[in-house]
Amino acid sequence: MSLKPSLLDFTLKELQSIVKPSFRAKQIYGWLYHHYAENYEAMKNIPKALKEELEEKYLVSPLHIIKKEISSDGTIKYLLELQDGKTIEAVWLKMKETQYDEAGQITQEAKYTICVSTQVGCKVGCSFCLTAKGGFTRDLSAGEIVGQVVALKRDNEHKHNRMLNIVYMGMGEPLDNLDNLAKAIEIFQEDDGLCISGKRQTVSTSGLSSKIDKLGEMDLGVHIAISLHAVDDELRTELIPMNKAHNIQSIIDAVKRFPIDTRKRVMFEYLVIKNKNDDIASAKKLVKLLSGIKAKVNLIYFNPYPGSDYDRPTREDMIAFQEYLVKHGLLCTIRDSKGIDISAACGQLKEQESKQKEI
């Protein structure tokens, strides 16, 4: 099935080369990103003939929400259907609550992050990841990546000019779909669109070292997060088979070459798995490994799912691990598990839906 392109696939400059006069392209951009228009009918000041012409060639949005689960902590997990019937997940995360003064006036708006997918499935095959169980189907287009943010902002009535962060940390390996990822990053940054700067976008990679270099050369101003998860190649290859081709040292070297804002740090995601990588010996190796890098380590509880071979670590071991890193000069946080009472593990909601269809 050949997929119909979407208006969300285009930068403003590209849309202006398609739509004449060019001011109409700017109006359409406003409908897409300021009003979250779902169809051409909603674009009130666009001439009917132009809308009909565009409708023949382009979808307004390449996806729609088919299911969502809401956690008690405000996390919302979405299942989105693409035009070929494939499904992906995106997550709406509340990072900070709204703050009020004594008179009840808002002093600071709530802060949100959207976790987006970049592929249907994934090629990397991490042993702890539920997404990997379904194999790889295809890359997402730039418009399908952008469409997740637009759909979630619309569903949560989040105004276009309210800031949020984007993390490319959902289904798929972002750097395995580098061209479409870079295009989406560029579209998000458009001043006439959502105006989400590079510093509010974080690309999380399982460590394609050559692609880390390519992303760095593009100089998009984004942050990078490395899914490290292990401190020696033997365990990392068990967890992430791709480590055979892109071992830990090659990743560390690529990170040292990556252009980082001098005020910022490189994030290292470390998924803590009980009796695998949660001991102080691993913490010692991690300190040595990250020596010379302005790093921040984010310790993540493994989120168990049915059929998983791994277990969640104890709170005591997590704290002991964190305290060792901090004592030895590493900035380190323990990520609070969000959405633990819903399908929290990446790929879990999609997997449940697939099983229900089989029944």
C-alpha positions in Angstrom: 0.0 0.0 0.0 1.5 3.4 -1.0 0.9 6.0 1.7 -0.6 9.3 0.8 1.6 12.2 2.0 0.2 14.5 4.7 0.4 18.3 5.0 2.4 17.6 8.2 5.2 16.2 6.1 6.2 19.7 4.9 8.3 22.6 6.3 6.7 26.0 5.7 9.1 26.7 2.9 8.2 23.4 1.2 4.5 24.1 1.6 5.0 27.6 0.1 6.5 26.0 -3.0 3.3 23.9 -3.4 0.7 26.4 -2.4 0.3 29.7 -4.3 0.1 32.5 -3.3 2.6 31.7 -0.5 0.6 33.6 2.1 -2.0 30.8 1.8 0.6 28.3 2.9 1.2 30.4 6.0 -2.6 30.4 6.7 -2.7 26.6 6.3 0.3 26.3 8.6 -1.7 28.3 11.2 -4.7 25.9 10.8 -2.4 22.9 11.2 -0.3 24.0 14.2 -2.3 26.8 15.9 -5.8 25.4 15.6 -4.9 21.7 15.2 -7.3 21.3 12.2 -8.2 17.7 11.5 -9.7 18.2 8.0 -9.8 20.8 5.2 -13.4 21.8 6.1 -12.0 23.4 9.3 -9.8 25.8 7.3 -12.4 28.5 7.1 -10.4 31.2 5.2 -8.9 28.9 2.6 -10.6 29.0 -0.9 -12.7 26.0 -1.7 -10.9 25.3 -5.0 -7.5 25.2 -3.2 -8.8 22.9 -0.5 -10.3 20.5 -3.1 -7.0 20.6 -5.1 -4.9 19.8 -1.9 -7.4 17.1 -0.7 -6.8 15.1 -3.9 -3.0 14.8 -3.1 -2.6 15.3 0.6 -4.1 14.1 3.9 -4.4 16.7 6.6 -3.3 14.3 9.3 -1.8 10.8 8.7 -3.0 9.3 12.0 -5.8 9.2 14.6 -6.2 8.2 18.2 -8.0 4.8 18.6 -7.3 4.2 22.3 -5.9 5.8 25.4 -5.3 4.8 29.0 -5.1 7.5 31.8 -2.9 6.9 34.8 -3.6 8.2 38.3 -0.5 10.4 38.0 -1.8 12.1 34.9 0.2 10.1 32.4 -1.8 9.3 29.2 -0.8 6.4 27.0 -2.1 6.7 23.4 -2.5 4.1 20.7 -2.6 5.8 17.3 -3.6 4.2 14.0 -1.8 5.1 10.7 -3.4 5.2 7.3 -2.2 1.6 6.5 -3.8 0.3 9.7 -0.5 -0.1 11.5 -0.4 1.2 15.1 2.1 3.1 17.2 2.2 4.6 20.7 2.8 8.1 22.1 2.7 9.2 25.7 1.6 12.5 27.4 3.6 13.1 30.5 2.9 15.7 33.2 6.3 16.6 34.5 5.3 19.5 36.9 2.0 20.5 38.4 0.5 24.0 38.0 1.7 26.3 40.8 -0.5 29.0 42.4 0.1 31.9 44.7 -1.9 32.6 47.9 -4.6 34.5 45.9 -5.1 31.5 43.7 -3.4 33.0 40.7 -1.3 30.7 38.5 2.4 31.5 39.0 3.7 28.7 36.8 1.8 26.5 34.2 2.0 22.7 34.4 4.9 21.3 32.4 4.5 18.5 29.9 6.6 16.2 27.8 5.4 14.1 24.9 7.2 10.8 24.2 6.9 10.0 20.5 7.6 6.9 18.3 9.8 7.0 15.2 9.1 3.5 13.7 6.4 0.9 13.6 8.3 -1.8 15.6 12.1 -1.7 15.9 15.1 -3.4 14.4 17.4 -3.2 17.5 15.8 -6.2 19.3 16.6 -5.3 22.9 15.9 -8.3 25.1 14.1 -6.2 27.8 11.8 -4.3 25.3 8.3 -5.4 24.5 8.3 -3.4 21.2 11.1 -5.7 20.0 8.9 -8.7 20.3 6.8 -7.6 17.4 9.8 -7.1 15.1 10.2 -4.2 12.6 7.6 -3.1 10.1 8.5 0.3 8.7 9.9 3.8 9.4 7.5 6.6 10.2 7.3 9.6 7.8 8.2 13.0 9.2 4.5 13.8 9.1 3.7 10.7 11.2 6.2 11.8 13.8 4.9 15.4 13.8 1.3 14.1 13.8 1.7 12.4 17.2 2.5 15.8 18.9 -0.3 17.6 17.1 -2.9 14.8 18.0 -1.8 14.8 21.7 -1.8 18.6 22.0 -5.3 18.7 20.4 -6.6 16.0 22.7 -5.3 17.7 25.8 -6.4 21.2 24.7 -2.8 22.4 25.0 -2.5 25.8 23.3 0.0 26.0 20.4 2.2 28.6 22.2 2.4 26.7 25.5 5.8 25.2 25.8 6.4 21.4 26.0 9.3 19.0 25.6 9.6 16.2 23.0 11.5 13.0 23.7 12.1 10.6 20.8 12.0 7.7 23.2 8.9 5.7 22.1 8.7 2.8 19.7 11.7 2.4 17.3 15.3 3.6 17.2 15.2 7.3 16.2 18.6 7.3 14.5 17.6 4.3 12.4 15.2 6.7 10.7 17.5 9.7 10.7 16.3 11.6 7.6 12.6 11.6 8.7 13.6 12.3 12.3 15.7 15.4 11.2 12.8 16.6 9.1 10.4 16.3 12.0 12.8 18.2 14.3 13.0 21.0 11.7 9.1 21.1 11.3 8.7 21.4 15.1 11.1 24.3 15.2 9.2 26.4 12.6 8.4 29.8 14.1 5.0 29.9 12.3 4.2 26.4 13.6 4.7 24.9 17.1 8.0 26.8 17.6 9.6 24.0 19.7 13.3 24.7 19.8 16.0 22.1 19.6 16.9 22.5 23.2 13.4 21.2 24.1 13.8 18.1 21.9 15.8 15.0 23.1 16.8 12.2 20.8 17.2 8.9 22.7 19.3 6.3 21.0 20.4 2.8 21.8 23.8 3.8 20.5 24.2 3.8 16.7 27.6 5.4 17.0 28.0 6.3 13.3 24.5 7.9 13.2 25.3 9.9 16.4 28.1 11.5 14.4 25.7 12.2 11.5 23.1 13.8 13.8 25.9 15.9 15.3 26.9 17.1 11.8 23.3 18.2 11.1 23.7 20.7 14.1 20.0 20.7 14.9 20.5 21.9 18.4 18.8 18.9 20.0 19.9 17.1 23.1 21.0 13.5 23.0 20.3 10.7 25.4 22.1 7.4 25.3 20.4 4.2 26.4 23.4 2.6 28.0 21.9 0.1 30.4 25.2 -1.8 31.0 28.8 -1.1 31.8 30.5 -4.0 30.0 30.0 -5.3 26.4 29.1 -8.8 27.5 25.9 -7.7 29.4 25.1 -4.9 26.9 25.2 -7.4 24.0 22.8 -9.6 26.0 20.5 -6.7 26.5 21.1 -4.9 23.2 22.4 -7.3 20.4 23.3 -4.4 18.2 26.1 -3.7 20.7 28.2 -6.2 18.7 28.4 -3.6 15.9 28.3 -0.5 18.1 30.1 -1.3 21.3 30.3 0.8 24.4 33.6 2.5 23.6 32.5 3.5 20.1 29.4 5.1 21.6 31.4 7.0 24.3 33.8 8.2 21.5 30.8 9.5 19.4 29.3 11.2 22.4 32.6 13.1 23.0 32.4 14.4 19.4 28.7 15.4 19.6 28.1 19.2 19.7 26.8 20.0 23.1 25.6 23.3 24.5 28.3 24.0 27.1 25.6 24.6 29.7 24.0 21.2 29.1 24.9 17.6 29.9 24.6 14.4 27.9 21.9 12.2 29.4 22.8 8.5 29.9 19.7 6.3 30.5 20.4 3.4 32.6 17.7 0.8 32.9 18.2 -0.9 36.2 17.3 -4.6 36.2 17.3 -6.7 39.4 20.4 -8.9 39.8 21.7 -7.8 36.3 23.2 -4.3 36.6 22.0 -3.0 40.0 25.1 -3.7 42.1 27.8 -1.3 43.3 30.4 -3.0 41.1 28.4 -1.8 38.1 28.2 1.7 39.6 32.0 1.8 40.0 32.4 0.8 36.3 29.9 3.5 35.3 31.8 6.2 37.1 35.0 5.2 35.3 33.3 4.9 31.9 31.8 8.4 32.0 35.0 10.1 33.2 35.7 13.2 31.1 32.1 13.6 29.9 29.7 16.2 31.2 27.1 13.6 32.0 23.8 13.1 33.8 22.7 9.6 34.6 19.0 8.8 34.7 18.3 5.6 36.6 15.2 3.9 35.4 13.2 1.1 37.1 12.7 -1.8 34.7 8.9 -1.9 34.1 7.9 -5.6 34.1 5.4 -6.9 31.6 3.8 -10.3 31.1 6.4 -12.8 29.9 9.4 -10.7 30.7 12.6 -12.4 31.7 13.7 -9.5 33.9 12.5 -8.1 37.3 12.2 -4.7 38.9 15.0 -3.7 41.2 14.4 -2.9 44.9 14.1 0.8 46.0 17.1 0.2 48.4 19.4 -1.0 45.5 18.4 2.0 43.4 19.2 4.5 46.1 22.5 2.8 46.9 23.4 2.9 43.2 22.5 6.6 43.0 24.3 7.5 46.1 27.5 5.9 44.9 27.4 7.8 41.6 26.6 11.2 43.3 29.4 10.6 45.9 31.8 10.1 43.0 30.9 13.2 41.1 28.2 12.2 38.7 24.9 14.0 38.5 22.3 11.3 38.9 18.5 11.1 39.3 16.1 8.2 39.7 13.3 8.6 37.2 9.9 8.2 38.9 8.0 5.5 37.1 5.1 7.2 35.4 2.0 5.4 34.3 2.9 2.2 36.3 -0.9 1.5 36.8 -1.5 1.5 33.0 0.3 -0.1 30.1 3.5 1.6 31.0 6.1 -0.5 29.2 6.7 0.8 25.6 4.7 -1.4 23.2 2.4 -2.8 25.9 -0.8 -1.0 24.8 -0.2 -2.0 21.2 0.5 -5.7 22.2 -2.8 -5.8 24.2 -4.8 -4.4 21.3 -3.2 -6.9 18.9 -4.2 -9.8 21.2 -7.7 -8.6 21.5 -8.0 -8.5 17.7 -6.7 -12.1 17.5 -9.4 -13.2 20.0 
